[in-house]
Amino acid sequence: MPAGMLEGRTAFVTGGSGAVGGAIVRVLAREGCTVAFSYRTRRDEAVELERQLAAGGAPVRAFPLDVLDAAACGELAERIERDLAPVDVLVNNAGIAQVMPFALIEEDDWDTVMDVNVKGTFLVTKAFLRGMIRRQAGSVVNLGSLAGMRVLEVPVHYATAKAALAGFTLSLAREVARYGIRVNAVVPGLLEGGVGANIPAKQKEEYCRYCTLSRPGRPEEVAELVAFLASDRSSYINAQAVFVDGGI
């Protein structure tokens, strides 16, 4: 059997117990990567994912983490490097969405969505980037959303948070390129499961009407692109937001 494109690499994936995160963990493991992933509330799903992949011989470990706890992020980065291996690949997937009109968004709602999606990405990246800088190599993949890149009927605070990740990706890519680290973003459209499960049927129908493939995407289709961007096969791709939206 040929070696996977991430053979010998170690990845850390935030939010690995959800639909998209779980697919990313599975695909990275399939490609030969040692995978550590975090979860916050879906403990049972995380444990089951770890069990399934471990039963198949994949080196996968699940860790509880609040991405808004800076000290915990730093401690986990050190623990993974000490107990598993230096992290070559960071996938910032953890996020939160609330489906509500602008008039009903309270200050606490705004802060929660912005904090988890933007501040959490910042804190996790800062913790894991230190090792990549020391080793002068690495790949960071951020999970964006079409909500932050197109004119769509989506929650304003969620769209704002995902748009912020586009700027984060561009600026960070420029800054850390000198250390041999690439930073890219994957921008999914409407997907089956995950955040897409909360989208009203009318909006799903409208999306499919304008999508050239006339269907929602699958988490696995996003995960395949994440794995590619994490690998050396994409060694000349940097500071990009790559769309996986079926053609909108």
N, C-alpha and C positions, 0 to 999 in steps of 0.2 A: 504493500500500500504506500503510495507516495506521501511524503511529509506534507503537513498542512502549511499554509502560508504564514502561520504565526507560531510555528514550532519553536520551542525554546524561549518564548516570550511569556511575560507575566502581565496580566491586566487587572485593573480595578474598575468595577462598574457600580455606579450608585443607582439605587432604586432597582435592584436586580430581581425583585420578586414580583413585579408587575408584568403586564402583557408584553410590552416592548422590551423592558429590561431582561425578562426571562429569556426572550428570543435571542437577545444579544449575548447573554451568558452561554446559551446552548451553541450558538454558531462559533463564538470564540473558542470554546472548548473543543468543538469538532475540528477546528483548524489547528489544534495542537497547543493551544495557549493554556497556561495555568491561570485560573480565574478566581479572584476574590471579588465578592460583591456584597453590597450593603442592603439593608432593609430597615424600615422603621416600624411599620404596623403589621405587615403581612408575614408574621413569623412562621406560621404553618406552611405557607406557600414557599418561603425561603428554605425551610428545612427539607421540604419534599423535593425541591429542585436540586438541592445539594445531594440528597440521598440518591435520586435517580441518576445524576451524572456520575457520582462516585461509584455506583454499582456498575456503570459502564467503563470504569477505569479512568475517568477524567478527573484531574486534580482541581477540584472546585471547593471553595470555602465561603460560607456565609457569615456575615458579621452585622450585629445591630449597630445602627449609627443615626444620630440626629445631625444632618448636614449643617445645621445652624450652630452647632457646638464646636467652636474653633479648636478648643483643647482636645476634644474627642477625635476630631479629624486628624490632628497632628499625631496623637497617640496611636491611632489605627494605622497611619502611614508607616510609622516606625515599627509597629508590630508585624505588619505584613512583610516589610523588608527583612525583619529579623527572623521570622518564623517560616516564611515561604521563599521569597526571592525579591530582588529589586523590581519595582514596577516599571515596565517599559511603555505600557498603554493605559491611559486614563480615559474612561468614558463617562461623561457627565450626563446622566440620564434622569436622575431624580427630579421630579417636578410635581406641581399641583395645579389644578384648574378648578374654577367655580363657574358654573353656567348661570349668569344673572345679568340683567340689563344694567346699564351704567347708573341709572337713577337709584338703583337699590344697592349699589356697592357702597359699603361703609368703609371708614378709614381702616378698621381692623382687617377687613377683607383685602383691601389694597395691600396693606403691609404683609399679610400672610403670603399672598401670591408672589409679590415681589421678593420677599425674603427667601422663600424656598427655591424659587426658580433662578434668581440672580445672585443673591448673597450666598446661598448654599453652594452654587457653582464656584464662586470666588473662593470660599473657605476651603473647599475640597481641593481645588486646583492648586492653591497656595501650599497646602500640606504635601501634596504628592509631587509638585513640580521641583521641589528642592533636590530630590534624588536624581531626577532627570537632568537637571542642570549640572550636578556633580559628575554624572556619567557622560554628559555631552550627547545625549540621545533620548528620543522618546516621541510619542505621538499622543495628542489629546484630541478627542472627538466629542464635540458638544451636541446635544440633541435640541435642535430648535423646533420651529413649527411654522407651517404655512400661515398660521394666524398672525404671526409677526411680520409677514413679508408681502401679503396681498390684501386687497380690500375685500374682507369677508365679514359675514355676520357672526362675530365671535365676541366673547367677553373682553372689554377694553383692558382690564388689568392684566389678563392673561396674554393678550396680544402685545401689550407694552413690555411685559417681562421677557417674552420670547424675542422681541425686536432688540432688546438690550443685549441678549446673548449674541446677536449678530455682530454688534460693535465690540463686544468682549472678544469674540473669536478673531476679528480682524486685527485689533490692537495687540493682543497677546501673541498672535502669530508673528507679527513684525518684531516684537521685542525679544522673543526667545529663539528666533531662527538662528541667531549667532551661536546658540548652544547645540545646534543640530536637532532641535525639537520642532515638530510640525503641529499646527493647530488648525483643525477644520470643523465645520458644522454639517450635520445632516438635518435636512428640513423636510419632515414628513408632511404629507397632506392628511386627509381623512383616513383613519385606519380602523379596521375591525378590532374591537376590544380597546382597553386602555381608556384614554380620554374620549375617544370616539363613541364609547358605549353610552355617554351622557348626552350626545347630540340628538336633538329632536328629529323625528322621522322626516319632516318637511325639509329640513336643512340637508339631511343626507341625500334625499332625492334630488335636490337642487345641485349639490356637489356632483353627483353622478351624471347629471344632465350636461354639465359643462366639462367634465373630465373626459379626455379623449379615449381613455380605456373604459369609461362608463362603470366604474366600480371603486369601492374603497380599497386601500392597500392592506397588506397583511404585515404583522409585526416582523415576520421572518424576512420580508423583502427589505425592510429597514436594516435589520441586523446584518444582512449580507453586505450592504454598503459600509456599515460601521467597520466590519472586519477588514474589508478592502482598504479603507482609509487608515486603519491601524497598522497595516502591513507595509513592507518595503515595496510592494507592487505599486503603491501610490506615492513613491518617493519624490516625485516632482509635483505633487499636489499639495498646496499650502494656502492658508488664508481663504479657503473657499466655503461657500454655503451650497451644498449639493442637494438639489430637490429630489424627493421621492414622492411624487404627488399624482402620478398617472397622466400628467400632462394637462395642467390647468392654464 
